[in-house]
Amino acid sequence: MDRIEIQLYLMSMEYLLVSPESLKRAAEVLRSGGLVAFPTETVYGLGADAYNSEALAKVFEVKGRPRFDPLIIHIASIKALGDAADLSLLNEETRQKLFLLAEKLWPGPLSLVLPKNERIPNLATAGLSTAAFRLPANELARELISLSNGAVAAPSANPFGALSPTRAEHVRDKLGEKIDIILDGGPAHIGVESTVLDITSKNIRILRPGGTPKETIEKLIGAVGDNDFQAGEMAFGLASPGMLKSHYAPQTPLSAFSKKEITRLPCEKNCTYLFFDGLSRDKWLEMSPNASSFSVLSETGSLIEAAARLFDVLHELEKGGFSRIYAQFAPQEGLGAAINDRLRRASSE
């Protein structure tokens, strides 16, 4: 954006660096029913008072989000969970698992599906009796939530289905004129959304892979299933955000491939190539030595670095004027499961 465009944005919303004063101002806006984009350790969230139906409706309108796609409820402390969730509906075994997960993995990039209480409007949960709750690790986010009414519903601060924002500039460029305040707290260091875990039934399952690896969860509570969502479930509302086949997509068409497949692809004019690691890129360059447009998520093959950079790199490639992005899947382990989930959904036609 040039200087004139940014000035026009600033006329209709407040773009503030995070400070004690800006957090108080943002909390005031949340309490009055406004919308605030704020940093978390995963991605930037578009926050609204979780107890205010009118504010929640604004979130759906601003994002262009379908009403069957629920919102995640962010809280500032484990103690605050009882104000929004109805834990009395959990059996003793589920309670023990909840307490263990909360003790070991909160604050952090893990959202837990639990029964909601009557204070949370049905609009936030797609009419379901459950909601996904999260205690973010970002201290600035927790401070904002605690200064507000204690619970903030916050999907990613982007148009529905588009790339998630990992920087405040991403929010400004896509939604800036539609919301009240953007809090700039620097880049998100995890870079993919939270893992959503449903512990409300006998078959505990991950509804959306994310910043907490499946292996970490299973070390605490034993084996958990993967998402087995069927299209028919949509009639009753999705149990979690990020479950649609097509999601997290750049405006540039994207195709995703295994390491073996992408390193055999010929270099196409006006296309760009996104590799997981430096070794894969180097192998591809042996066949396409004159290639000029390519990127790497992690030179050393670090899943943590690759996840943190994924959306940031895709935002840049989206601006490059390419006709297509060819991307490489990560190893299907740890954070690689979340990276691959985002690439698969981004590549769905």
N, C-alpha and C positions, 0 to 999 in steps of 0.2 A: 504493500500500500504506500502511496506517496503521501507527502505531508498534508495536502489539502484533504485527501480522503480520511486520514486519521483525525483531522480536526473536525470533520463532519460527524464522525463516530462519537467523538468526545462531547459533542453538543447534545447527544441523546442518551448517553450513558456515562458512568464514572469508571475510569480505568485507574486503579489505585495500586501502588505497591503495598504489600502486606506490612502493617505496622499496628501497634496497639490501637491507634486512632481509627485506622481504616477497618479493623476488625469490629470495633464498636459500631461504626457507621453501617457496615454490612449487616451486622446482627439486627440493627434497628430496621433496616429495609426488609429483612426476612420476617421479623415480627409483624410488620405492617402489610405483609402479603406480597412483597416484591420478590424478584429473582436475582440471585447472586451466583456468579461463576467463581469457583474457588479451587485451590490446589489440594490434591491428595497425593499420596505416594504412588497411586496407580495412574490415574489420568485426572484431568480437570472435570469437576462435577458442576452441574447446573442445579443449584440448590433452591428449594422452596420449603416453607414451613410444612412439615409432614402432617400437621393437624388441621391445616387450612385447605378446604376443598377448592376454593377459588384460586388460591395460589398454585395448587397442584394442576388445575385445569390450564393455567398459563404455561406450565412446563410442556404439557402435551401439545398445546397450540404452537409455541415457539419452536419446538423441535420438529413439528409435523409428525409426531409419534402416535401410532395407533393406540386406542384405549385398551386393547387386549394385552399390551406389553407392560408389565408392572414396573414399579420403581423400587429402588433399594433405599431402605431407611437407615440413615447414618446417625449414630449416637456418640456421645462424648465420653461415656464411661460404662463399665459393665453394670454398675448399679442402675443406670438409666434404662437398661433393657426392660426392667419390670414396668416402666411407665408406658411402654408401647406394645410389648408382647404379653400374651397371656400364658405364662409358664405353668399355670395350674393344669393346663390341658395335656401336659407332657407326662408320660409314664416315668417311673423311676429310672429305668435303663436309659431312656433318652435324656433325662435330666443329667445323669452322670456324664454322658458323652458331651452334652452341651457345656457343662462346667469345665470338663477337661480341655475341650477345644478352645473355650474362651480364656482359660487360664494360660494355655501354652501358645496360642496363636493370635490372640487379641492383645493390644492393637495390631492390626495387620490386614493384608489383602485377602480376607476371607469373609464372605457373606453367608449367614446361616438362615435357612428358611425355617420359620417358627410360626406358631399361631399368633395372630395379631389380636389386640384388644379393641374395644369399640372406639377408642380415641382416634385410631388410624382410619381415615375415610376409605370406603371401598374403591374409590377412584384410584388410589395409590397402588392397589393390589389387583387390578383387573377384575374386581368382584370376588376374589378368592378370600378364604378365611385365613390364609397365611400370608406372610410377608418375609422378604429377605432383609436381614439386619446386619449392619457392619459397624465396627469400631475402627476408624482409620488410624494408621500409624502416624500420619502427618500431624504434628502438634498444632500447627496453625489451623487445620481443619477442625480439630477437637475444640480449640479455643473458640472458634466461630460458632460451633454448634452449642457449646455450653452458654455462650452469651445470648443465643437466640432462645426459642421456646423448648430446646432440649432434644429435638429430633428434626433432622433435615432430610427430606426426600431428594435424592440427587442422582439422576442418570448422567452419562457423559455429556459435556457441554458442547454438543455438535448437532447439526441437522440429522434427523433419524436415518440410520443406515450408512452414514458417511464415516470417514476416518475419525477415530477418537482423538481429542486434543491432549497433547502432553506439555504444551506451553500456553501461556496466556494469550500469545499472539494468534495461536490457532483459533481460540475462542473469538477473539476480536474480529478476525477475518471472516468467520462464518456466521456468527450470531450477534456481533457487537451491538448493532442498532436495535436489537429486540429485547435486551435485558437491562437491568438497572445498574448493576455493578459487576465489574470484573476485577478480582483480586489477583495480582501478579505475585506469585510466590516462587518463581523460578521453575525449571523443568521438573516434571515428575520423574522420580528415579527408578521406579519399577517399569512403567511404560505400557503395561497391559492391565485390563480391568481385574477386579477381584475374582477369585474362584467362588462360585455359588454352590453351596452344599445343602441338600435337602435331608434333614435328619428326622422328619416328621412321620416317616413310615418305616416298616420293617426293612425295606430295601433302600438303605441309605445310598444316595447317588449324587454325583457331581452333575449339576445342570449346566454349568458353564466352566470350563477350565480357565484358570487365570493365575494371579500372582502367587498363590499358595499351591505348590505342586501336590499332586495326588499322593505321591510317595510320603510326603510329610504328614498328611492327614492319616494315612493308613498306619503309620508308626504309632499313632496315638489311639485309634479306635478300631483298627482292623480293616479288612477289605471293604471298599466302597465301590459301587457301580458307576458306570459312565452314563451320560445322558442317552435315554432311549425315547426321546420325544417323538411323538407321532403327530402328523398334521391335524388330526381330529381333535387333539387337545386344545387347539386354538379356540374352539367354540366355548370352552370353559375358562379361557384366559391362560396365558403362559404362566408357568410357575416361576420363571426367571427371565430377566432381560438377556439378550444375546443368544436366543435359541432359534431365531429364524435362519433359514438356509442361506439367505443373502443378507450380509451385514458387514459393517466395518470396511466399506469399499471406497477406494479412491475414485475420482471422476474419470481417470484414465483406466481403460480395461486392464485387468490383471489376470495372468495365468500362472499357476503354481505347479512346480515339478520337483521330483526327487533329485538328489545330487547326481545320480547316474543319468537322468534324463536331461537336466539343464546343462550339464557339461558337454552334451552332444548336440545342443541346439546351435544352428548356424547363426551368425550375427546378421540381424535384419536391420535395414535402414529405418531410421526414426523410431526404433524400439530401444528400451533400456533394460538392463539385467541386474537383478538384485540377488546377490549371493549370501549364503549364511556365513561362510568363512573364507579366509584368504586362500586356502588350499584349493577350494572348489573354483574360485575365480582364476587362479593360476593355471589349473588344468584346462579350463575353458579357453583361456588366452592362447594356449598352445595351438588350438585349432583356429582361433580368431585373433591373430596377433595385432591386427589393425583396428580392433574394436576401440571405440572412444567413449562409450556411455555405459558405465556399470558402477555398482555400489556394493559395499560389503557391510553386513550388520555387525560382525565381530571378526577382526583379523585372526584372532587366536581361537575362535570357535567357542567363546564364552556365551552360555545361554542367558546369563544375567545381563550381559552387555547387549546381546542381540534383542532381548525383550525390551530393554530400556530404549533402544534406538528404533524399533520397528515402525511405530506410527510417525515418529519424527522424520525418518527417511522417506516414508511414503508420502508425507505432506510435501516434501521438497520435490519428489519425483512427479507428483500430481501437477506441479507448477511448470514442469519442464517442456510441455508441449509434445510429449511422446504419443505415438499411436497405441502403444501397448507396453505394459510392464511384465517382464518374465521374472518370476521370483522362485527362490529355492526353499523348500521345506527344511526345517531344523530337525535334528534328531528327536525322535518321539519319546522324550524323557524329561523329567523336571519341568522347567518353564517352556521347554520345546513343545509340549502339548498345547499350551496357550498360544504360542506363536503360530503353530500349524492350524489351530482352530480359526484364528483370525484370517490367515491366508486362504483357507478353504472357503470361508464365508465371503471374503473379498473377491474371490475368483468365480463365485457362483453366478451364472448368467441369469 
